[in-house]
Amino acid sequence: MDKGAYEGVDALMVTVITDNYYDTLRPDTAVAQRARVAPGLSIHAEHGLAFFIETVIDGKSHSFMFDYGLDFQGIRGNLEFLGLDPATVTAFGLSHGHFDHWGGLTDLLKYFRPGIRRGTPLYVGGEAFARRFVMYPQDPEPHDIGQLSREEIEALDAVRVIEIREPARVMEGLAMTGNIERVTEYEKCAASLLIERGHGLEADPFTGEQALVCIVKGKGLVVISGCAHAGIMNTVTHARKITGVEKVHALIGGFHLVNADSRVIERTVRDMAEMNPDYVIPTHCTGFEATALIAREMKDRFILSTAGTKYTFPSG
C-alpha cells in the first residue's frame, strides 16, 4: 500500500455488532458507549465477532463491515437495535475463513440485497473459501467446521469478491493489511486448527488472514483484528511497517490467546505493553486468562469489550 494513499481520518468509529460477552451494566468510558437493554430489547452475544466501522474525513462519513458472526438472526437483531444498515456500506471485508466470522455473511447479503449497491466490494484474503476443521480438547477426531461458498455469494449478484494479498485501501481512511508477516518467534498457529488441501488435512497456517488499519490524525494507528491467528504482535508490527506509523493509538479485536501456553500469553502481554498503546480492547477469542492479564498489567489502557459497544476515536 502506498504510504501516501491517505493521511488519516478525522474520526474513527468501531461498533462491535456481536462478541462473546454482553453486560448492560458496564459503564461508558471516554471512547466507549455501551448499548443499554430495556424490556423487550436486548443485545445478542455469541461465540462470534462482527464489526461495523465508520471513518469521517472532511465531514464525510464512510462505512465498512468486517466479519459477520455466527447467528444471522442475532446479528440482524443487533443491527436493528443499534440502528446500523449494511446496505449503506462502501465495502465489506472478511478476516479469515472460520465459521464464527463468516457464518452470518450469506444470509446478511440475502436479507439486505435490495439496498446493497450492486458490485459493492467484498474483500477477502487467500483461502477464505477453504474447508476447515478443528480438534476440540479431549476429542480424538477432527470436526468439520464448514466452508464459505464463493459460488453462493456470487450467485446473489450483490457483491464483487476481491482477493487481496498485499496491503490495500478498502475504503477512505481504512486499509487491509494483506498477508501478515511472521516475525515473532513465539506466535505459532494452533496445531488443533486444520485446513483441507487436496484430499487431506493440514495444519492451517492462516496465510491469508487479514486485519484492518486506520490512522487517526494526531493520535496514531488503530489496528482491528478478527482473530489474529497470525499473532497479534505480528499483526501490529506489520501494521506499523506498511503505514510507517509507529504510535499505536488503539488495538481492538480477537487476539487468539484462548488455551495458549501461559508463557506465550505473558510474553505477548509484555511486548504489547512495551508498544504503549493508548487503548487495548481484546474481544472474542482472546481468552479469559489473556484478558485478565491484560486488565491487570495494562489497567489504565484496558477496556472490557461488550457486544453492542461503539468506540469513538476522534483526531487530536
C-alpha positions as CSV (number, residue, x, y, z in Angstrom):
1,M,0.0,0.0,0.0
2,D,1.3,3.5,-0.9
3,K,2.0,5.1,2.4
4,G,0.7,8.4,0.9
5,A,-2.6,6.8,0.0
6,Y,-4.3,8.7,2.8
7,E,-3.1,11.0,5.6
8,G,-5.5,9.8,8.2
9,V,-9.1,10.3,9.4
10,D,-10.8,13.0,11.5
11,A,-12.6,10.3,13.4
12,L,-13.0,6.5,13.5
13,M,-16.0,4.7,15.0
14,V,-15.9,1.0,15.6
15,T,-19.1,-0.7,16.7
16,V,-19.0,-4.3,18.0
17,I,-22.1,-5.8,16.4
18,T,-21.6,-9.0,18.3
19,D,-19.0,-10.6,20.6
20,N,-18.7,-13.4,23.1
21,Y,-19.9,-11.2,26.0
22,Y,-22.5,-8.7,26.9
23,D,-23.1,-6.7,30.1
24,T,-25.6,-3.8,30.1
25,L,-24.3,-2.5,33.5
26,R,-20.8,-1.8,32.2
27,P,-20.1,1.9,32.4
28,D,-19.3,4.1,29.4
29,T,-15.7,5.3,29.1
30,A,-14.1,8.2,27.3
31,V,-14.2,6.3,24.0
32,A,-16.8,3.5,24.7
33,Q,-20.5,4.0,24.5
34,R,-22.4,0.9,25.7
35,A,-25.7,-0.4,24.3
36,R,-28.4,-0.5,27.1
37,V,-31.1,-3.1,27.1
38,A,-34.7,-2.5,28.1
39,P,-37.9,-4.6,28.4
40,G,-38.3,-6.3,25.0
41,L,-35.0,-5.0,23.7
42,S,-31.7,-6.9,24.2
43,I,-28.3,-7.5,22.6
44,H,-27.3,-10.9,21.3
45,A,-23.9,-12.2,22.2
46,E,-22.4,-15.4,20.8
47,H,-19.1,-17.2,20.0
48,G,-18.6,-14.9,17.0
49,L,-17.4,-11.5,16.1
50,A,-18.7,-8.7,13.8
51,F,-17.8,-5.1,13.4
52,F,-19.4,-2.0,11.8
53,I,-16.7,0.6,11.1
54,E,-17.1,4.2,10.1
55,T,-14.5,6.8,9.1
56,V,-15.0,10.6,8.9
57,I,-12.8,12.6,6.5
58,D,-13.5,16.3,5.8
59,G,-17.0,16.0,7.2
60,K,-17.9,12.9,5.0
61,S,-18.7,9.6,6.6
62,H,-17.8,6.2,5.1
63,S,-18.8,2.8,6.5
64,F,-17.4,-0.8,6.3
65,M,-18.5,-4.2,7.7
66,F,-15.8,-6.6,8.9
67,D,-16.8,-10.1,9.9
68,Y,-20.3,-11.3,10.4
69,G,-20.6,-13.5,13.5
70,L,-22.2,-16.9,13.6
71,D,-26.0,-16.4,14.0
72,F,-27.6,-14.2,11.4
73,Q,-30.8,-13.7,13.3
74,G,-28.9,-12.5,16.3
75,I,-26.7,-10.2,14.0
76,R,-29.8,-8.8,12.3
77,G,-31.4,-8.1,15.7
78,N,-28.3,-6.3,16.9
79,L,-28.0,-4.2,13.7
80,E,-31.6,-3.1,14.1
81,F,-31.1,-2.4,17.8
82,L,-28.0,-0.3,17.0
83,G,-29.5,1.5,14.1
84,L,-27.0,0.2,11.6
85,D,-27.7,-0.6,7.9
86,P,-25.4,-2.9,6.0
87,A,-26.9,-1.6,2.7
88,T,-25.1,1.8,3.3
89,V,-21.6,0.4,3.4
90,T,-18.8,1.3,1.0
91,A,-17.4,-2.2,1.2
92,F,-17.4,-5.5,3.1
93,G,-14.4,-7.4,4.4
94,L,-13.7,-10.8,5.9
95,S,-10.7,-11.5,8.2
96,H,-10.5,-15.3,7.6
97,G,-12.4,-18.4,6.8
98,H,-13.7,-19.6,10.1
99,F,-17.5,-20.0,10.6
100,D,-17.7,-17.7,13.6
101,H,-16.6,-14.9,11.4
102,W,-18.4,-15.7,8.1
103,G,-21.4,-17.5,9.5
104,G,-23.9,-14.7,9.1
105,L,-22.5,-13.3,5.8
106,T,-24.5,-15.1,3.1
107,D,-27.9,-14.6,4.9
108,L,-27.0,-10.9,5.6
109,L,-26.3,-10.3,1.9
110,K,-29.6,-12.1,1.0
111,Y,-31.6,-10.1,3.6
112,F,-30.2,-6.7,2.7
113,R,-29.7,-7.4,-1.0
114,P,-32.4,-4.9,-2.2
115,G,-30.5,-2.0,-0.7
116,I,-26.9,-3.0,-1.4
117,R,-25.3,-1.3,-4.4
118,R,-24.6,-3.9,-7.0
119,G,-20.9,-4.7,-7.2
120,T,-20.0,-3.5,-3.7
121,P,-16.6,-5.0,-3.0
122,L,-16.2,-7.9,-0.6
123,Y,-12.5,-8.1,0.3
124,V,-11.1,-11.4,1.4
125,G,-7.7,-13.0,1.9
126,G,-6.3,-16.2,0.4
127,E,-8.1,-19.5,1.2
128,A,-11.1,-17.6,2.7
129,F,-13.3,-20.2,1.0
130,A,-11.4,-23.3,2.0
131,R,-13.0,-26.0,4.2
132,R,-11.7,-26.1,7.7
133,F,-11.6,-28.5,10.7
134,V,-10.9,-28.2,14.4
135,M,-9.6,-30.7,17.0
136,Y,-11.5,-29.9,20.2
137,P,-9.8,-30.6,23.6
138,Q,-10.1,-34.2,24.6
139,D,-11.6,-35.2,21.3
140,P,-9.6,-37.6,19.1
141,E,-11.3,-36.8,15.8
142,P,-11.3,-33.6,13.8
143,H,-14.6,-31.8,13.4
144,D,-15.7,-30.2,10.1
145,I,-16.5,-26.6,10.8
146,G,-17.6,-25.7,7.3
147,Q,-16.8,-23.7,4.3
148,L,-18.0,-20.4,3.0
149,S,-19.4,-20.8,-0.5
150,R,-18.0,-18.3,-3.0
151,E,-20.4,-19.6,-5.6
152,E,-23.4,-18.9,-3.4
153,I,-22.2,-15.4,-2.7
154,E,-21.5,-14.6,-6.3
155,A,-24.9,-16.0,-7.4
156,L,-26.6,-13.3,-5.3
157,D,-25.2,-10.7,-7.7
158,A,-24.8,-8.2,-4.8
159,V,-21.1,-8.0,-4.1
160,R,-17.8,-8.4,-6.1
161,V,-15.3,-10.7,-4.4
162,I,-11.8,-9.3,-4.4
163,E,-9.0,-11.4,-3.0
164,I,-6.0,-9.5,-1.7
165,R,-2.5,-10.5,-0.7
166,E,-0.8,-7.1,-0.5
167,P,-1.8,-4.2,1.7
168,A,-4.7,-2.3,0.1
169,R,-7.0,0.6,0.9
170,V,-10.5,-0.8,1.1
171,M,-12.3,2.4,1.9
172,E,-11.5,6.0,2.6
173,G,-9.2,6.0,5.6
174,L,-9.2,2.2,6.1
175,A,-6.8,-0.4,4.8
176,M,-6.5,-4.2,4.9
177,T,-3.1,-5.5,5.9
178,G,-2.6,-8.0,3.2
179,N,-0.8,-11.2,4.2
180,I,0.8,-10.6,7.6
181,E,4.5,-11.2,8.0
182,R,5.5,-13.6,10.8
183,V,8.4,-12.1,12.8
184,T,8.0,-13.2,16.4
185,E,9.4,-16.5,17.5
186,Y,6.7,-17.3,19.9
187,E,3.5,-16.7,18.0
188,K,2.5,-20.0,16.3
189,C,-0.7,-21.1,14.7
190,A,-2.6,-23.7,16.8
191,A,-2.0,-27.3,15.8
192,S,-5.7,-28.0,16.5
193,L,-6.8,-25.9,13.6
194,L,-6.8,-27.6,10.2
195,I,-7.4,-26.8,6.6
196,E,-8.4,-29.1,3.8
197,R,-6.0,-29.2,0.9
198,G,-6.4,-31.7,-1.9
199,H,-7.8,-34.8,-0.2
200,G,-6.1,-34.3,3.1
201,L,-6.0,-32.2,6.2
202,E,-3.0,-30.0,7.2
203,A,-2.2,-27.6,10.0
204,D,-3.7,-24.2,8.9
205,P,-1.1,-21.5,8.5
206,F,-3.7,-18.8,8.0
207,T,-1.5,-17.2,5.3
208,G,-4.4,-15.1,4.0
209,E,-5.7,-13.8,7.3
210,Q,-6.5,-10.1,7.2
211,A,-6.7,-7.3,9.8
212,L,-7.6,-3.6,9.4
213,V,-5.5,-0.5,10.0
214,C,-6.6,3.2,10.3
215,I,-4.5,6.3,11.0
216,V,-6.4,8.7,13.3
217,K,-4.9,12.2,12.8
218,G,-2.8,13.3,15.7
219,K,-3.4,10.0,17.6
220,G,-1.7,7.2,15.7
221,L,-2.7,3.7,14.4
222,V,-5.8,1.8,15.2
223,V,-5.5,-1.9,14.5
224,I,-8.6,-4.1,14.2
225,S,-8.1,-7.8,14.2
226,G,-10.6,-10.6,13.6
227,C,-8.8,-13.5,15.4
228,A,-5.1,-12.8,15.0
229,H,-4.2,-16.4,14.2
230,A,-1.1,-14.8,12.6
231,G,-0.2,-13.5,16.1
232,I,-1.4,-10.1,17.4
233,M,2.1,-8.8,17.8
234,N,2.9,-9.9,14.3
235,T,-0.2,-8.1,13.2
236,V,0.7,-4.8,14.9
237,T,4.3,-5.0,13.8
238,H,3.1,-5.5,10.2
239,A,0.6,-2.6,10.5
240,R,3.4,-0.3,11.7
241,K,5.6,-1.4,8.8
242,I,3.0,-0.9,6.0
243,T,1.8,2.5,7.3
244,G,5.1,3.9,8.5
245,V,3.3,4.9,11.7
246,E,4.9,3.7,15.0
247,K,2.4,5.1,17.5
248,V,-0.4,2.7,18.3
249,H,-3.5,4.5,19.5
250,A,-5.8,1.5,19.9
251,L,-5.7,-2.2,19.4
252,I,-9.1,-3.9,19.2
253,G,-10.2,-7.4,18.2
254,G,-9.6,-11.1,18.8
255,F,-6.0,-11.9,19.9
256,H,-6.4,-15.7,19.8
257,L,-4.8,-16.5,23.1
258,V,-7.5,-18.8,24.2
259,N,-6.0,-22.0,25.5
260,A,-2.5,-20.6,24.8
261,D,0.5,-21.6,26.9
262,S,0.9,-19.2,29.9
263,R,4.4,-18.3,28.7
264,V,3.1,-17.2,25.3
265,I,0.4,-15.1,27.0
266,E,2.8,-13.5,29.3
267,R,5.3,-12.7,26.5
268,T,2.5,-11.3,24.3
269,V,1.2,-9.0,27.0
270,R,4.7,-7.9,27.9
271,D,5.5,-7.0,24.3
272,M,2.1,-5.4,23.9
273,A,2.7,-3.2,26.9
274,E,6.1,-2.1,25.6
275,M,4.4,-0.8,22.4
276,N,2.5,1.5,24.7
277,P,-0.9,1.7,23.0
278,D,-3.4,4.2,24.4
279,Y,-6.2,1.6,24.4
280,V,-6.3,-2.2,24.4
281,I,-9.7,-3.8,23.7
282,P,-9.5,-7.6,23.5
283,T,-12.5,-9.4,22.1
284,H,-13.9,-12.8,21.1
285,C,-11.1,-15.4,21.1
286,T,-8.6,-13.6,23.3
287,G,-9.4,-16.0,26.1
288,F,-10.1,-15.3,29.8
289,E,-6.5,-15.8,31.0
290,A,-5.1,-13.3,28.5
291,T,-7.8,-10.8,29.0
292,A,-7.4,-11.0,32.8
293,L,-3.6,-10.5,32.4
294,I,-4.1,-7.5,30.1
295,A,-6.5,-6.0,32.5
296,R,-4.0,-6.4,35.4
297,E,-0.9,-5.3,33.6
298,M,-2.4,-2.6,31.4
299,K,-5.2,-1.5,33.6
300,D,-5.1,2.2,32.6
301,R,-5.4,1.3,28.9
302,F,-7.6,-1.8,29.1
303,I,-11.3,-1.7,28.1
304,L,-13.6,-4.7,28.6
305,S,-15.4,-5.3,25.3
306,T,-19.1,-6.0,25.3
307,A,-21.4,-6.7,22.3
308,G,-23.1,-3.6,21.1
309,T,-20.4,-1.1,22.2
310,K,-19.5,1.8,20.0
311,Y,-15.9,3.0,20.2
312,T,-15.2,6.5,19.0
313,F,-11.6,7.7,18.3
314,P,-11.5,11.4,17.4
315,S,-8.5,13.1,15.9
316,G,-6.4,15.3,18.2
